[in-house]
């Protein structure tokens, strides 16, 4: 499949949130590089996959690797770095049957409070 031609190393940081003294603290649980194709600007294509939850500036990540979406009941959260910017993985579509990959929606992440 042509997806392999577009794959490149993408840095990923996996985190967990833990309550410390009543405040959520983001704890880094690991860093890794995955092979992925990154869609930097096709929001119309991403809308076909994820519906109306796609915003301008969101990116798509096509990979066979597992990324974590905390809002989906995961205890972990994945953040990816692309073009020097950090993105939080916010949604997942399972395309393993059709293309052998999962498609992840990632949103630009701005750290708050040094986290």
C-alpha positions in Angstrom: 0.0 0.0 0.0 1.1 3.6 -0.7 0.9 4.6 2.9 4.4 3.2 3.5 5.8 5.8 1.1 4.5 8.6 3.3 5.6 7.2 6.7 8.2 9.0 8.7 9.4 8.9 12.3 7.1 10.8 14.6 8.1 11.5 18.2 5.4 10.5 20.8 5.2 11.2 24.5 2.8 9.1 26.5 1.5 10.5 29.8 -0.8 9.7 32.7 -2.6 12.1 34.8 -2.5 11.6 38.6 -4.1 13.6 41.4 -1.4 15.0 43.7 -2.6 17.1 46.6 -6.0 17.6 44.9 -4.4 18.8 41.6 -4.0 16.8 38.4 -0.4 16.3 37.5 0.8 15.1 34.1 3.4 12.4 34.5 5.5 11.3 31.5 5.4 7.5 31.3 7.5 7.1 28.1 8.8 8.6 24.9 9.1 6.8 21.6 9.3 7.3 17.9 6.6 5.7 15.7 6.3 5.3 11.9 3.3 7.3 10.7 2.0 9.3 7.8 0.9 12.7 9.0 -1.8 14.6 7.3 -1.1 18.3 8.1 -3.9 20.1 6.3 -6.7 18.1 4.9 -9.5 18.9 7.3 -12.2 18.0 4.7 -10.7 14.5 4.5 -10.5 14.2 8.3 -14.1 15.4 8.6 -15.2 12.4 6.5 -13.5 10.1 9.0 -14.3 11.9 12.3 -17.4 14.0 11.5 -17.9 17.5 12.7 -15.3 17.3 15.5 -12.4 18.4 13.2 -11.1 21.9 13.8 -8.8 24.1 11.6 -5.2 23.1 12.4 -6.0 19.5 13.5 -3.8 16.8 12.0 -4.4 13.2 11.0 -1.9 10.5 12.0 -2.0 7.2 10.1 -0.1 4.4 11.9 -0.2 0.8 12.9 1.2 1.9 16.4 -1.0 2.3 19.4 -1.6 5.9 20.6 -3.7 6.7 23.6 -6.8 8.9 23.9 -7.5 9.6 27.6 -11.1 10.7 26.9 -11.9 7.1 25.6 -11.4 5.5 29.0 -7.6 5.2 28.7 -5.5 6.1 31.7 -2.8 7.3 29.3 -2.7 10.2 26.9 -0.4 10.5 23.8 1.1 13.7 22.5 2.8 13.8 19.1 5.3 16.3 17.8 5.1 17.4 14.1 6.8 20.4 12.5 8.0 21.5 15.9 4.5 21.7 17.4 2.9 19.4 20.0 -0.5 17.8 19.4 -2.7 16.0 21.8 -4.4 12.8 20.4 -8.1 13.3 20.7 -9.9 10.7 18.6 -9.3 7.3 16.9 -10.7 5.5 13.9 -9.9 1.8 13.4 -9.0 1.2 9.8 -7.0 -2.0 10.4 -9.5 -4.1 8.4 -9.3 -1.8 5.4 -5.8 -0.4 5.5 -3.9 -2.1 8.3 -3.7 1.2 10.3 -5.5 3.3 12.8 -6.2 6.9 12.1 -5.8 9.3 14.9 -7.1 12.9 15.1 -4.7 15.2 17.0 -5.3 18.8 18.1 -2.6 21.5 18.7 -1.7 21.4 22.4 -0.7 24.5 24.3 0.8 23.7 27.7 -0.8 25.3 30.7 0.9 25.9 34.0 4.2 24.5 32.7 2.7 21.1 31.9 
